[in-house]
Structures are given as structure tokens and as C-alpha cells.
Amino acid sequence: MSMRIKAVVDKFVQELKEALDADIQDRIMKEREMQSYIEEREREVAEREAAWKAELSRREVFFFFFSGIFFN
């Protein structure tokens, strides 16, 4: 009788370990996906910021160029 109980307990423990391992792997995968998503958003923001700075610089050059023509 105790061998049957031990077998049942051992099976339960093994299934629990497998379930926990699957859960850990799922969490790791989700964390990697989230990190990838964050990195992509950060790249997009950096690209927009660079484009905005380039446009601002272009406008400053334009302004200074024409302000020198008209105000001097």
C-alpha cells in the first residue's frame, strides 16, 4: 500500500515540477517579448527625435540665413 502512495506522490511531484518548469519558460518568453517590444518603441522614439532635431536644425539654418538677408 505505501508503495502505491509513494508512486502517486512521486507522479504528482513530477507533474508539478513539469508544470512549474513550463510556467517559468512561459514567463521567460513573455519577458523577452516585452523587452523586445520596449526596445522597438525606444528605437521608434529615437528615430522621431532625430527627425525632429534635424527639422529644427534645418529651420534654424533657414531662419538665420533669411534673417541676415532681411534684417541687415
N, C-alpha and C positions, 0 to 999 in steps of 0.2 A: 504493500500500500504506500509506504513512504517513497518508494522509487517512482511511483506514478505521480505523486505530488511533486517530487523533485523534477521530474520530466516536464510537468505542466509549468512549474515556476521557471525552469530554465528556458522553456519555449517563450513564456511571457517576457522574460528579461531580454531574450534575443530580439523579439519583435519590438520591444520598447527601444532597445538600442538602435535598431534599424530605422524606426520612426523618428527618433531624435536626430540621427545622422541625416536623414532626408530633410528634416526641418532646418538643420544647420546649413546644409548645402543650398536649400532654397533661400534662406536669409542671405547667405554669401552672394548668391547670384543676384538677388534683388538689390543688395548694397552696391554691387558692381554696376548694375544697370542705372541706379540712381546717381552714382559717381560719374558715369559716362554722360548722363543727361545734364548734370550740373556743369561738367566740363564743356559740353556743346553750347549751353546757354552762355557760359563765360566767354567762349570764343565769339559768339554772335555779338555780345555786348562790346567786346574789344574791337571787333570789325566796325560796328556802328560808331564807336567812339573815335576810331581812327578816321573814318569817313567824315565825321562831324568836325574833327580838328583840321582835316585837310580843307574842308569847305570854309571853315572860319579863317584859316590862313590865306586862302585864295581871296576871300572877301577883304581881309585886312590889306593885302597887297593892292587889290583893286582900289580900295578907299584911299590908301596913302598915295598911290600913283595919281589918281584923279584929284585928290585934294591939293597936291602940289601943283597941278596944272591950273586949277581954277582959283586957288587962294594965294598964289604967288605972283 
